[in-house]
Structures are given as structure tokens and as C-alpha cells.
Amino acid sequence: MKKLLTFVTILMISACGLVEVCVVCTELNTGIEEDYCGSPDQVQEWEDDLEETGNQYGQDWSCVGS
């Protein structure tokens, strides 16, 4: 029983690292699209960086999950 519990715990921890989401972002002035896939945290960081950098160059990014 202890081995089964250990196996299930390892499986659950491993599965958490496999979650991947994708996002498609469109620059509203030019229509250019960029897409990115990764963990939810990675995708959020990428979106934040894209919007922050875009604001410096007068870009207006809109992102939706895919």
C-alpha cells in the first residue's frame, strides 16, 4: 500500500508540471499575431512582457487563450 501511495504521489506531482496552455496575441494597429505556449505562469509572464514592451513602442496587444 505504501508503494502505491508513493507512486500516486509521484504521478500527481509529475502531472502538475505537464500543464500547458497557449495564447494568441494580436497587435491591434498592425494585425500582427504572436503565439506562445507554456505553463500558465510562463504564459502570463510572456503576455505581461509583450504588453509592457509593446506599450513602449506604441503597440496595443490583445491576447486570447487558444
Predicted model as a PDB file, atoms N, CA, C, CB and O in Angstrom, pLDDT in the B-factor column:
MODEL        1                                                                  
ATOM      1  N   MET A   1       0.835  -1.198   0.000  1.00 51.00           N  
ATOM      2  CA  MET A   1       0.000   0.000   0.000  1.00 51.00           C  
ATOM      3  C   MET A   1       0.875   1.255   0.000  1.00 51.00           C  
ATOM      4  CB  MET A   1      -0.947   0.002   1.221  1.00 51.00           C  
ATOM      5  O   MET A   1       0.551   2.242  -0.661  1.00 51.00           O  
ATOM      6  N   LYS A   2       1.984   1.214   0.744  1.00 50.00           N  
ATOM      7  CA  LYS A   2       2.863   2.375   0.819  1.00 50.00           C  
ATOM      8  C   LYS A   2       3.480   2.679  -0.546  1.00 50.00           C  
ATOM      9  CB  LYS A   2       3.967   2.144   1.862  1.00 50.00           C  
ATOM     10  O   LYS A   2       3.638   3.844  -0.912  1.00 50.00           O  
ATOM     11  N   LYS A   3       3.834   1.616  -1.312  1.00 50.00           N  
ATOM     12  CA  LYS A   3       4.394   1.824  -2.644  1.00 50.00           C  
ATOM     13  C   LYS A   3       3.360   2.454  -3.574  1.00 50.00           C  
ATOM     14  CB  LYS A   3       4.895   0.496  -3.228  1.00 50.00           C  
ATOM     15  O   LYS A   3       3.691   3.320  -4.384  1.00 50.00           O  
ATOM     16  N   LEU A   4       2.125   2.020  -3.455  1.00 46.00           N  
ATOM     17  CA  LEU A   4       1.059   2.579  -4.284  1.00 46.00           C  
ATOM     18  C   LEU A   4       0.858   4.058  -3.979  1.00 46.00           C  
ATOM     19  CB  LEU A   4      -0.252   1.809  -4.067  1.00 46.00           C  
ATOM     20  O   LEU A   4       0.707   4.864  -4.898  1.00 46.00           O  
ATOM     21  N   LEU A   5       0.855   4.418  -2.718  1.00 46.00           N  
ATOM     22  CA  LEU A   5       0.698   5.815  -2.318  1.00 46.00           C  
ATOM     23  C   LEU A   5       1.854   6.651  -2.843  1.00 46.00           C  
ATOM     24  CB  LEU A   5       0.605   5.935  -0.790  1.00 46.00           C  
ATOM     25  O   LEU A   5       1.643   7.765  -3.323  1.00 46.00           O  
ATOM     26  N   THR A   6       3.068   6.132  -2.758  1.00 47.00           N  
ATOM     27  CA  THR A   6       4.237   6.838  -3.267  1.00 47.00           C  
ATOM     28  C   THR A   6       4.119   7.030  -4.773  1.00 47.00           C  
ATOM     29  CB  THR A   6       5.526   6.075  -2.921  1.00 47.00           C  
ATOM     30  O   THR A   6       4.395   8.113  -5.289  1.00 47.00           O  
ATOM     31  N   PHE A   7       3.708   5.972  -5.480  1.00 44.00           N  
ATOM     32  CA  PHE A   7       3.544   6.053  -6.925  1.00 44.00           C  
ATOM     33  C   PHE A   7       2.500   7.100  -7.307  1.00 44.00           C  
ATOM     34  CB  PHE A   7       3.152   4.690  -7.488  1.00 44.00           C  
ATOM     35  O   PHE A   7       2.725   7.901  -8.215  1.00 44.00           O  
ATOM     36  N   VAL A   8       1.378   7.094  -6.627  1.00 43.00           N  
ATOM     37  CA  VAL A   8       0.313   8.058  -6.913  1.00 43.00           C  
ATOM     38  C   VAL A   8       0.790   9.480  -6.639  1.00 43.00           C  
ATOM     39  CB  VAL A   8      -0.941   7.746  -6.072  1.00 43.00           C  
ATOM     40  O   VAL A   8       0.488  10.393  -7.408  1.00 43.00           O  
ATOM     41  N   THR A   9       1.521   9.673  -5.563  1.00 48.00           N  
ATOM     42  CA  THR A   9       2.051  10.998  -5.236  1.00 48.00           C  
ATOM     43  C   THR A   9       3.007  11.484  -6.320  1.00 48.00           C  
ATOM     44  CB  THR A   9       2.767  10.971  -3.875  1.00 48.00           C  
ATOM     45  O   THR A   9       2.921  12.633  -6.752  1.00 48.00           O  
ATOM     46  N   ILE A  10       3.906  10.627  -6.759  1.00 49.00           N  
ATOM     47  CA  ILE A  10       4.853  10.993  -7.817  1.00 49.00           C  
ATOM     48  C   ILE A  10       4.106  11.301  -9.109  1.00 49.00           C  
ATOM     49  CB  ILE A  10       5.880   9.862  -8.050  1.00 49.00           C  
ATOM     50  O   ILE A  10       4.441  12.260  -9.804  1.00 49.00           O  
ATOM     51  N   LEU A  11       3.107  10.506  -9.433  1.00 47.00           N  
ATOM     52  CA  LEU A  11       2.311  10.733 -10.632  1.00 47.00           C  
ATOM     53  C   LEU A  11       1.603  12.081 -10.574  1.00 47.00           C  
ATOM     54  CB  LEU A  11       1.294   9.612 -10.813  1.00 47.00           C  
ATOM     55  O   LEU A  11       1.564  12.801 -11.572  1.00 47.00           O  
ATOM     56  N   MET A  12       1.053  12.423  -9.437  1.00 51.00           N  
ATOM     57  CA  MET A  12       0.349  13.703  -9.290  1.00 51.00           C  
ATOM     58  C   MET A  12       1.315  14.879  -9.433  1.00 51.00           C  
ATOM     59  CB  MET A  12      -0.366  13.770  -7.925  1.00 51.00           C  
ATOM     60  O   MET A  12       0.994  15.875 -10.082  1.00 51.00           O  
ATOM     61  N   ILE A  13       2.475  14.765  -8.837  1.00 51.00           N  
ATOM     62  CA  ILE A  13       3.473  15.838  -8.932  1.00 51.00           C  
ATOM     63  C   ILE A  13       3.936  15.984 -10.375  1.00 51.00           C  
ATOM     64  CB  ILE A  13       4.685  15.554  -8.000  1.00 51.00           C  
ATOM     65  O   ILE A  13       4.086  17.101 -10.869  1.00 51.00           O  
ATOM     66  N   SER A  14       4.162  14.871 -11.049  1.00 50.00           N  
ATOM     67  CA  SER A  14       4.592  14.910 -12.439  1.00 50.00           C  
ATOM     68  C   SER A  14       3.536  15.531 -13.334  1.00 50.00           C  
ATOM     69  CB  SER A  14       4.925  13.516 -12.923  1.00 50.00           C  
ATOM     70  O   SER A  14       3.859  16.308 -14.233  1.00 50.00           O  
ATOM     71  N   ALA A  15       2.292  15.198 -13.097  1.00 56.00           N  
ATOM     72  CA  ALA A  15       1.208  15.714 -13.921  1.00 56.00           C  
ATOM     73  C   ALA A  15       1.091  17.226 -13.800  1.00 56.00           C  
ATOM     74  CB  ALA A  15      -0.107  15.057 -13.534  1.00 56.00           C  
ATOM     75  O   ALA A  15       0.728  17.895 -14.768  1.00 56.00           O  
ATOM     76  N   CYS A  16       1.387  17.764 -12.649  1.00 58.00           N  
ATOM     77  CA  CYS A  16       1.298  19.208 -12.454  1.00 58.00           C  
ATOM     78  C   CYS A  16       2.266  19.947 -13.370  1.00 58.00           C  
ATOM     79  CB  CYS A  16       1.578  19.566 -10.996  1.00 58.00           C  
ATOM     80  O   CYS A  16       1.961  21.047 -13.831  1.00 58.00           O  
ATOM     81  N   GLY A  17       3.408  19.367 -13.635  1.00 58.00           N  
ATOM     82  CA  GLY A  17       4.391  20.001 -14.494  1.00 58.00           C  
ATOM     83  C   GLY A  17       4.056  19.897 -15.969  1.00 58.00           C  
ATOM     84  O   GLY A  17       4.702  20.551 -16.789  1.00 58.00           O  
ATOM     85  N   LEU A  18       3.060  19.088 -16.334  1.00 70.00           N  
ATOM     86  CA  LEU A  18       2.734  18.879 -17.733  1.00 70.00           C  
ATOM     87  C   LEU A  18       1.644  19.798 -18.245  1.00 70.00           C  
ATOM     88  CB  LEU A  18       2.326  17.471 -17.943  1.00 70.00           C  
ATOM     89  O   LEU A  18       1.319  19.760 -19.432  1.00 70.00           O  
ATOM     90  N   VAL A  19       1.072  20.618 -17.387  1.00 87.00           N  
ATOM     91  CA  VAL A  19       0.002  21.515 -17.804  1.00 87.00           C  
ATOM     92  C   VAL A  19       0.585  22.566 -18.744  1.00 87.00           C  
ATOM     93  CB  VAL A  19      -0.686  22.184 -16.571  1.00 87.00           C  
ATOM     94  O   VAL A  19       1.509  23.298 -18.390  1.00 87.00           O  
ATOM     95  N   GLU A  20       0.030  22.621 -19.937  1.00 95.00           N  
ATOM     96  CA  GLU A  20       0.486  23.600 -20.917  1.00 95.00           C  
ATOM     97  C   GLU A  20      -0.720  24.331 -21.472  1.00 95.00           C  
ATOM     98  CB  GLU A  20       1.296  22.924 -22.055  1.00 95.00           C  
ATOM     99  O   GLU A  20      -1.735  23.720 -21.808  1.00 95.00           O  
ATOM    100  N   VAL A  21      -0.600  25.625 -21.564  1.00 96.00           N  
ATOM    101  CA  VAL A  21      -1.646  26.452 -22.158  1.00 96.00           C  
ATOM    102  C   VAL A  21      -1.018  27.262 -23.283  1.00 96.00           C  
ATOM    103  CB  VAL A  21      -2.318  27.387 -21.091  1.00 96.00           C  
ATOM    104  O   VAL A  21       0.194  27.478 -23.309  1.00 96.00           O  
ATOM    105  N   CYS A  22      -1.846  27.702 -24.198  1.00 97.00           N  
ATOM    106  CA  CYS A  22      -1.368  28.515 -25.316  1.00 97.00           C  
ATOM    107  C   CYS A  22      -2.191  29.798 -25.386  1.00 97.00           C  
ATOM    108  CB  CYS A  22      -1.454  27.729 -26.661  1.00 97.00           C  
ATOM    109  O   CYS A  22      -3.346  29.844 -24.963  1.00 97.00           O  
ATOM    110  N   VAL A  23      -1.568  30.823 -25.924  1.00 97.00           N  
ATOM    111  CA  VAL A  23      -2.230  32.102 -26.074  1.00 97.00           C  
ATOM    112  C   VAL A  23      -1.838  32.674 -27.434  1.00 97.00           C  
ATOM    113  CB  VAL A  23      -1.855  33.078 -24.912  1.00 97.00           C  
ATOM    114  O   VAL A  23      -0.721  32.471 -27.910  1.00 97.00           O  
ATOM    115  N   VAL A  24      -2.776  33.391 -28.049  1.00 97.00           N  
ATOM    116  CA  VAL A  24      -2.511  34.093 -29.301  1.00 97.00           C  
ATOM    117  C   VAL A  24      -2.747  35.580 -29.026  1.00 97.00           C  
ATOM    118  CB  VAL A  24      -3.430  33.558 -30.489  1.00 97.00           C  
ATOM    119  O   VAL A  24      -3.811  35.982 -28.556  1.00 97.00           O  
ATOM    120  N   CYS A  25      -1.735  36.374 -29.327  1.00 97.00           N  
ATOM    121  CA  CYS A  25      -1.839  37.816 -29.098  1.00 97.00           C  
ATOM    122  C   CYS A  25      -1.793  38.533 -30.444  1.00 97.00           C  
ATOM    123  CB  CYS A  25      -0.696  38.323 -28.159  1.00 97.00           C  
ATOM    124  O   CYS A  25      -0.995  38.192 -31.317  1.00 97.00           O  
ATOM    125  N   THR A  26      -2.658  39.527 -30.595  1.00 97.00           N  
ATOM    126  CA  THR A  26      -2.734  40.299 -31.825  1.00 97.00           C  
ATOM    127  C   THR A  26      -2.436  41.753 -31.518  1.00 97.00           C  
ATOM    128  CB  THR A  26      -4.119  40.151 -32.492  1.00 97.00           C  
ATOM    129  O   THR A  26      -3.002  42.336 -30.593  1.00 97.00           O  
ATOM    130  N   GLU A  27      -1.534  42.337 -32.311  1.00 97.00           N  
ATOM    131  CA  GLU A  27      -1.256  43.766 -32.186  1.00 97.00           C  
ATOM    132  C   GLU A  27      -2.341  44.477 -32.978  1.00 97.00           C  
ATOM    133  CB  GLU A  27       0.199  44.144 -32.706  1.00 97.00           C  
ATOM    134  O   GLU A  27      -2.441  44.307 -34.193  1.00 97.00           O  
ATOM    135  N   LEU A  28      -3.150  45.269 -32.294  1.00 97.00           N  
ATOM    136  CA  LEU A  28      -4.376  45.812 -32.891  1.00 97.00           C  
ATOM    137  C   LEU A  28      -4.124  46.844 -33.987  1.00 97.00           C  
ATOM    138  CB  LEU A  28      -5.220  46.434 -31.821  1.00 97.00           C  
ATOM    139  O   LEU A  28      -4.980  47.027 -34.852  1.00 97.00           O  
ATOM    140  N   ASN A  29      -2.995  47.513 -33.977  1.00 96.00           N  
ATOM    141  CA  ASN A  29      -2.719  48.518 -35.006  1.00 96.00           C  
ATOM    142  C   ASN A  29      -2.262  47.898 -36.324  1.00 96.00           C  
ATOM    143  CB  ASN A  29      -1.665  49.486 -34.510  1.00 96.00           C  
ATOM    144  O   ASN A  29      -2.555  48.431 -37.395  1.00 96.00           O  
ATOM    145  N   THR A  30      -1.550  46.781 -36.254  1.00 96.00           N  
ATOM    146  CA  THR A  30      -0.972  46.184 -37.452  1.00 96.00           C  
ATOM    147  C   THR A  30      -1.579  44.829 -37.818  1.00 96.00           C  
ATOM    148  CB  THR A  30       0.503  46.029 -37.267  1.00 96.00           C  
ATOM    149  O   THR A  30      -1.436  44.382 -38.956  1.00 96.00           O  
ATOM    150  N   GLY A  31      -2.249  44.175 -36.879  1.00 97.00           N  
ATOM    151  CA  GLY A  31      -2.805  42.854 -37.119  1.00 97.00           C  
ATOM    152  C   GLY A  31      -1.799  41.722 -36.979  1.00 97.00           C  
ATOM    153  O   GLY A  31      -2.136  40.564 -37.224  1.00 97.00           O  
ATOM    154  N   ILE A  32      -0.572  42.039 -36.590  1.00 97.00           N  
ATOM    155  CA  ILE A  32       0.450  41.005 -36.405  1.00 97.00           C  
ATOM    156  C   ILE A  32       0.054  40.115 -35.234  1.00 97.00           C  
ATOM    157  CB  ILE A  32       1.854  41.638 -36.163  1.00 97.00           C  
ATOM    158  O   ILE A  32      -0.370  40.599 -34.185  1.00 97.00           O  
ATOM    159  N   GLU A  33       0.199  38.798 -35.429  1.00 97.00           N  
ATOM    160  CA  GLU A  33      -0.124  37.838 -34.374  1.00 97.00           C  
ATOM    161  C   GLU A  33       1.134  37.154 -33.862  1.00 97.00           C  
ATOM    162  CB  GLU A  33      -1.121  36.794 -34.884  1.00 97.00           C  
ATOM    163  O   GLU A  33       2.048  36.849 -34.627  1.00 97.00           O  
ATOM    164  N   GLU A  34       1.164  36.922 -32.580  1.00 96.00           N  
ATOM    165  CA  GLU A  34       2.228  36.167 -31.923  1.00 96.00           C  
ATOM    166  C   GLU A  34       1.551  35.115 -31.062  1.00 96.00           C  
ATOM    167  CB  GLU A  34       3.174  37.100 -31.065  1.00 96.00           C  
ATOM    168  O   GLU A  34       0.546  35.394 -30.409  1.00 96.00           O  
ATOM    169  N   ASP A  35       2.101  33.907 -31.058  1.00 96.00           N  
ATOM    170  CA  ASP A  35       1.542  32.881 -30.187  1.00 96.00           C  
ATOM    171  C   ASP A  35       2.632  32.324 -29.291  1.00 96.00           C  
ATOM    172  CB  ASP A  35       0.889  31.755 -31.010  1.00 96.00           C  
ATOM    173  O   ASP A  35       3.819  32.375 -29.613  1.00 96.00           O  
ATOM    174  N   TYR A  36       2.198  31.790 -28.157  1.00 97.00           N  
ATOM    175  CA  TYR A  36       3.140  31.261 -27.171  1.00 97.00           C  
ATOM    176  C   TYR A  36       2.433  30.167 -26.376  1.00 97.00           C  
ATOM    177  CB  TYR A  36       3.672  32.395 -26.221  1.00 97.00           C  
ATOM    178  O   TYR A  36       1.256  30.289 -26.040  1.00 97.00           O  
ATOM    179  N   CYS A  37       3.169  29.095 -26.082  1.00 97.00           N  
ATOM    180  CA  CYS A  37       2.658  28.008 -25.256  1.00 97.00           C  
ATOM    181  C   CYS A  37       3.641  27.732 -24.130  1.00 97.00           C  
ATOM    182  CB  CYS A  37       2.417  26.730 -26.100  1.00 97.00           C  
ATOM    183  O   CYS A  37       4.854  27.831 -24.313  1.00 97.00           O  
ATOM    184  N   GLY A  38       3.118  27.390 -22.983  1.00 96.00           N  
ATOM    185  CA  GLY A  38       3.944  27.054 -21.827  1.00 96.00           C  
ATOM    186  C   GLY A  38       3.058  26.819 -20.619  1.00 96.00           C  
ATOM    187  O   GLY A  38       1.843  26.665 -20.739  1.00 96.00           O  
ATOM    188  N   SER A  39       3.684  26.794 -19.463  1.00 94.00           N  
ATOM    189  CA  SER A  39       2.914  26.656 -18.234  1.00 94.00           C  
ATOM    190  C   SER A  39       2.088  27.925 -18.045  1.00 94.00           C  
ATOM    191  CB  SER A  39       3.847  26.398 -17.002  1.00 94.00           C  
ATOM    192  O   SER A  39       2.414  28.962 -18.623  1.00 94.00           O  
ATOM    193  N   PRO A  40       1.027  27.860 -17.248  1.00 94.00           N  
ATOM    194  CA  PRO A  40       0.234  29.077 -17.020  1.00 94.00           C  
ATOM    195  C   PRO A  40       1.076  30.269 -16.539  1.00 94.00           C  
ATOM    196  CB  PRO A  40      -0.856  28.791 -16.002  1.00 94.00           C  
ATOM    197  O   PRO A  40       0.842  31.401 -16.963  1.00 94.00           O  
ATOM    198  N   ASP A  41       2.041  30.023 -15.670  1.00 95.00           N  
ATOM    199  CA  ASP A  41       2.897  31.112 -15.186  1.00 95.00           C  
ATOM    200  C   ASP A  41       3.772  31.669 -16.301  1.00 95.00           C  
ATOM    201  CB  ASP A  41       3.776  30.627 -14.030  1.00 95.00           C  
ATOM    202  O   ASP A  41       3.946  32.883 -16.408  1.00 95.00           O  
ATOM    203  N   GLN A  42       4.326  30.782 -17.137  1.00 96.00           N  
ATOM    204  CA  GLN A  42       5.175  31.234 -18.245  1.00 96.00           C  
ATOM    205  C   GLN A  42       4.378  32.063 -19.240  1.00 96.00           C  
ATOM    206  CB  GLN A  42       5.815  30.035 -18.956  1.00 96.00           C  
ATOM    207  O   GLN A  42       4.853  33.087 -19.731  1.00 96.00           O  
ATOM    208  N   VAL A  43       3.161  31.612 -19.534  1.00 97.00           N  
ATOM    209  CA  VAL A  43       2.320  32.334 -20.489  1.00 97.00           C  
ATOM    210  C   VAL A  43       1.957  33.709 -19.936  1.00 97.00           C  
ATOM    211  CB  VAL A  43       1.042  31.528 -20.809  1.00 97.00           C  
ATOM    212  O   VAL A  43       1.986  34.695 -20.672  1.00 97.00           O  
ATOM    213  N   GLN A  44       1.621  33.787 -18.674  1.00 96.00           N  
ATOM    214  CA  GLN A  44       1.274  35.080 -18.070  1.00 96.00           C  
ATOM    215  C   GLN A  44       2.464  36.026 -18.101  1.00 96.00           C  
ATOM    216  CB  GLN A  44       0.789  34.891 -16.621  1.00 96.00           C  
ATOM    217  O   GLN A  44       2.314  37.210 -18.402  1.00 96.00           O  
ATOM    218  N   GLU A  45       3.640  35.510 -17.793  1.00 97.00           N  
ATOM    219  CA  GLU A  45       4.855  36.344 -17.819  1.00 97.00           C  
ATOM    220  C   GLU A  45       5.135  36.829 -19.240  1.00 97.00           C  
ATOM    221  CB  GLU A  45       6.078  35.553 -17.273  1.00 97.00           C  
ATOM    222  O   GLU A  45       5.501  37.987 -19.440  1.00 97.00           O  
ATOM    223  N   TRP A  46       4.962  35.940 -20.236  1.00 97.00           N  
ATOM    224  CA  TRP A  46       5.187  36.317 -21.628  1.00 97.00           C  
ATOM    225  C   TRP A  46       4.208  37.415 -22.057  1.00 97.00           C  
ATOM    226  CB  TRP A  46       5.046  35.087 -22.545  1.00 97.00           C  
ATOM    227  O   TRP A  46       4.599  38.388 -22.701  1.00 97.00           O  
ATOM    228  N   GLU A  47       2.937  37.248 -21.693  1.00 96.00           N  
ATOM    229  CA  GLU A  47       1.925  38.262 -22.009  1.00 96.00           C  
ATOM    230  C   GLU A  47       2.277  39.604 -21.383  1.00 96.00           C  
ATOM    231  CB  GLU A  47       0.543  37.808 -21.527  1.00 96.00           C  
ATOM    232  O   GLU A  47       2.222  40.639 -22.048  1.00 96.00           O  
ATOM    233  N   ASP A  48       2.639  39.586 -20.105  1.00 96.00           N  
ATOM    234  CA  ASP A  48       2.990  40.821 -19.399  1.00 96.00           C  
ATOM    235  C   ASP A  48       4.171  41.511 -20.071  1.00 96.00           C  
ATOM    236  CB  ASP A  48       3.318  40.526 -17.926  1.00 96.00           C  
ATOM    237  O   ASP A  48       4.156  42.727 -20.260  1.00 96.00           O  
ATOM    238  N   ASP A  49       5.203  40.730 -20.436  1.00 96.00           N  
ATOM    239  CA  ASP A  49       6.382  41.294 -21.104  1.00 96.00           C  
ATOM    240  C   ASP A  49       6.016  41.873 -22.468  1.00 96.00           C  
ATOM    241  CB  ASP A  49       7.473  40.221 -21.264  1.00 96.00           C  
ATOM    242  O   ASP A  49       6.472  42.958 -22.829  1.00 96.00           O  
ATOM    243  N   LEU A  50       5.186  41.143 -23.226  1.00 96.00           N  
ATOM    244  CA  LEU A  50       4.774  41.613 -24.546  1.00 96.00           C  
ATOM    245  C   LEU A  50       4.022  42.932 -24.442  1.00 96.00           C  
ATOM    246  CB  LEU A  50       3.904  40.563 -25.241  1.00 96.00           C  
ATOM    247  O   LEU A  50       4.304  43.868 -25.189  1.00 96.00           O  
ATOM    248  N   GLU A  51       3.078  43.010 -23.531  1.00 94.00           N  
ATOM    249  CA  GLU A  51       2.297  44.237 -23.374  1.00 94.00           C  
ATOM    250  C   GLU A  51       3.158  45.390 -22.878  1.00 94.00           C  
ATOM    251  CB  GLU A  51       1.138  44.007 -22.413  1.00 94.00           C  
ATOM    252  O   GLU A  51       3.011  46.519 -23.347  1.00 94.00           O  
ATOM    253  N   GLU A  52       4.060  45.118 -21.931  1.00 96.00           N  
ATOM    254  CA  GLU A  52       4.924  46.174 -21.397  1.00 96.00           C  
ATOM    255  C   GLU A  52       5.863  46.709 -22.477  1.00 96.00           C  
ATOM    256  CB  GLU A  52       5.738  45.650 -20.202  1.00 96.00           C  
ATOM    257  O   GLU A  52       6.010  47.920 -22.643  1.00 96.00           O  
ATOM    258  N   THR A  53       6.495  45.793 -23.207  1.00 96.00           N  
ATOM    259  CA  THR A  53       7.398  46.205 -24.275  1.00 96.00           C  
ATOM    260  C   THR A  53       6.622  46.904 -25.387  1.00 96.00           C  
ATOM    261  CB  THR A  53       8.163  44.994 -24.836  1.00 96.00           C  
ATOM    262  O   THR A  53       7.073  47.918 -25.919  1.00 96.00           O  
ATOM    263  N   GLY A  54       5.464  46.367 -25.735  1.00 96.00           N  
ATOM    264  CA  GLY A  54       4.641  46.975 -26.778  1.00 96.00           C  
ATOM    265  C   GLY A  54       4.220  48.392 -26.434  1.00 96.00           C  
ATOM    266  O   GLY A  54       4.206  49.263 -27.304  1.00 96.00           O  
ATOM    267  N   ASN A  55       3.881  48.631 -25.186  1.00 95.00           N  
ATOM    268  CA  ASN A  55       3.493  49.976 -24.761  1.00 95.00           C  
ATOM    269  C   ASN A  55       4.607  50.979 -25.004  1.00 95.00           C  
ATOM    270  CB  ASN A  55       3.110  49.977 -23.288  1.00 95.00           C  
ATOM    271  O   ASN A  55       4.337  52.138 -25.317  1.00 95.00           O  
ATOM    272  N   GLN A  56       5.848  50.552 -24.865  1.00 96.00           N  
ATOM    273  CA  GLN A  56       6.998  51.438 -25.093  1.00 96.00           C  
ATOM    274  C   GLN A  56       7.099  51.851 -26.559  1.00 96.00           C  
ATOM    275  CB  GLN A  56       8.299  50.748 -24.655  1.00 96.00           C  
ATOM    276  O   GLN A  56       7.663  52.901 -26.867  1.00 96.00           O  
ATOM    277  N   TYR A  57       6.559  51.039 -27.462  1.00 96.00           N  
ATOM    278  CA  TYR A  57       6.635  51.306 -28.896  1.00 96.00           C  
ATOM    279  C   TYR A  57       5.285  51.686 -29.500  1.00 96.00           C  
ATOM    280  CB  TYR A  57       7.184  50.096 -29.611  1.00 96.00           C  
ATOM    281  O   TYR A  57       5.128  51.675 -30.721  1.00 96.00           O  
ATOM    282  N   GLY A  58       4.311  52.021 -28.656  1.00 96.00           N  
ATOM    283  CA  GLY A  58       3.001  52.443 -29.139  1.00 96.00           C  
ATOM    284  C   GLY A  58       2.153  51.304 -29.683  1.00 96.00           C  
ATOM    285  O   GLY A  58       1.238  51.530 -30.474  1.00 96.00           O  
ATOM    286  N   GLN A  59       2.450  50.094 -29.266  1.00 96.00           N  
ATOM    287  CA  GLN A  59       1.678  48.942 -29.719  1.00 96.00           C  
ATOM    288  C   GLN A  59       0.552  48.647 -28.737  1.00 96.00           C  
ATOM    289  CB  GLN A  59       2.586  47.708 -29.883  1.00 96.00           C  
ATOM    290  O   GLN A  59       0.652  48.958 -27.550  1.00 96.00           O  
ATOM    291  N   ASP A  60      -0.514  48.048 -29.242  1.00 96.00           N  
ATOM    292  CA  ASP A  60      -1.669  47.698 -28.421  1.00 96.00           C  
ATOM    293  C   ASP A  60      -1.977  46.222 -28.627  1.00 96.00           C  
ATOM    294  CB  ASP A  60      -2.907  48.583 -28.774  1.00 96.00           C  
ATOM    295  O   ASP A  60      -2.595  45.850 -29.624  1.00 96.00           O  
ATOM    296  N   TRP A  61      -1.550  45.375 -27.686  1.00 96.00           N  
ATOM    297  CA  TRP A  61      -1.694  43.924 -27.803  1.00 96.00           C  
ATOM    298  C   TRP A  61      -2.953  43.447 -27.089  1.00 96.00           C  
ATOM    299  CB  TRP A  61      -0.459  43.212 -27.232  1.00 96.00           C  
ATOM    300  O   TRP A  61      -3.285  43.898 -25.993  1.00 96.00           O  
ATOM    301  N   SER A  62      -3.640  42.519 -27.750  1.00 96.00           N  
ATOM    302  CA  SER A  62      -4.805  41.865 -27.173  1.00 96.00           C  
ATOM    303  C   SER A  62      -4.571  40.366 -27.254  1.00 96.00           C  
ATOM    304  CB  SER A  62      -6.129  42.281 -27.908  1.00 96.00           C  
ATOM    305  O   SER A  62      -4.278  39.841 -28.328  1.00 96.00           O  
ATOM    306  N   CYS A  63      -4.698  39.668 -26.121  1.00 95.00           N  
ATOM    307  CA  CYS A  63      -4.389  38.247 -26.077  1.00 95.00           C  
ATOM    308  C   CYS A  63      -5.610  37.414 -25.694  1.00 95.00           C  
ATOM    309  CB  CYS A  63      -3.256  37.990 -25.098  1.00 95.00           C  
ATOM    310  O   CYS A  63      -6.416  37.813 -24.852  1.00 95.00           O  
ATOM    311  N   VAL A  64      -5.729  36.249 -26.330  1.00 95.00           N  
ATOM    312  CA  VAL A  64      -6.781  35.290 -26.007  1.00 95.00           C  
ATOM    313  C   VAL A  64      -6.169  33.901 -25.966  1.00 95.00           C  
ATOM    314  CB  VAL A  64      -7.948  35.356 -27.039  1.00 95.00           C  
ATOM    315  O   VAL A  64      -5.251  33.582 -26.721  1.00 95.00           O  
ATOM    316  N   GLY A  65      -6.700  33.079 -25.063  1.00 90.00           N  
ATOM    317  CA  GLY A  65      -6.246  31.701 -24.978  1.00 90.00           C  
ATOM    318  C   GLY A  65      -6.717  30.916 -26.183  1.00 90.00           C  
ATOM    319  O   GLY A  65      -7.754  31.215 -26.775  1.00 90.00           O  
ATOM    320  N   SER A  66      -5.944  29.912 -26.535  1.00 73.00           N  
ATOM    321  CA  SER A  66      -6.357  29.102 -27.685  1.00 73.00           C  
ATOM    322  C   SER A  66      -6.439  27.645 -27.295  1.00 73.00           C  
ATOM    323  CB  SER A  66      -5.387  29.281 -28.862  1.00 73.00           C  
ATOM    324  O   SER A  66      -6.771  26.801 -28.127  1.00 73.00           O  
TER     325      SER A  66                                                      
ENDMDL                                                                          
END                                                                             
